[in-house]
Each structure stands twice: as structure tokens, then as C-alpha cells.
Amino acid sequence: MSRFSPLVPYALVLPGFLLAAFIVLWPLVQLGIISVSEVNRFGQLRGFA
């Protein structure tokens, strides 16, 4: 039986954590961009305020 490196479990879980972080953080980034942008009545961004 071969012995695995102690880092293997972290390497296997890391992609899931990165995907979860992307799913959570991307809307927050968009919210920040929209909050400092000028938005017309149709919801289109027109630039920074």
C-alpha cells in the first residue's frame, strides 16, 4: 500500500472551495460595481457617477 502526501486531501477539496467562493463573491463584486455606477431608468449602466 502506498502512502499519499498529506496535501492530497487539500488538493482534492480546493477546486470545490474555489468554485463556491466564485459563486458567492461574483455577485458581491457586481453589486459593488453597480453601486458606484450611474444607472438609467432601464437598468443600463452608463458609467461611474
C-alpha positions in Angstrom: 0.0 0.0 0.0 1.4 3.4 -1.0 1.4 6.3 1.3 -0.1 9.6 0.0 1.2 13.0 0.7 -0.7 14.9 3.4 -1.5 17.6 0.9 -3.6 15.3 -1.4 -6.9 15.8 0.5 -6.5 19.6 0.3 -5.7 19.4 -3.4 -8.9 17.4 -3.9 -11.1 19.8 -1.9 -9.6 23.0 -3.3 -11.5 23.1 -6.6 -14.8 22.9 -4.7 -13.9 25.7 -2.4 -12.7 27.9 -5.3 -16.0 27.3 -7.1 -18.0 28.1 -4.0 -16.0 31.3 -3.4 -16.6 32.4 -7.0 -20.3 31.7 -6.8 -20.5 33.8 -3.5 -18.1 36.6 -4.4 -19.1 37.3 -8.0 -22.5 38.8 -7.2 -20.8 40.9 -4.4 -18.3 42.3 -6.9 -21.2 43.1 -9.4 -23.1 44.8 -6.6 -20.1 47.0 -5.8 -19.7 48.0 -9.4 -23.4 48.8 -9.8 -23.4 50.8 -6.5 -20.8 53.2 -7.8 -22.2 53.4 -11.4 -24.8 55.6 -12.9 -27.9 53.5 -13.9 -30.6 54.8 -16.1 -34.3 54.0 -15.6 -34.0 50.9 -17.8 -31.3 49.5 -15.6 -28.4 50.0 -18.0 -25.0 51.1 -16.7 -23.9 54.5 -18.1 -20.6 54.9 -16.4 -19.2 55.9 -13.0 -21.1 58.5 -11.0 
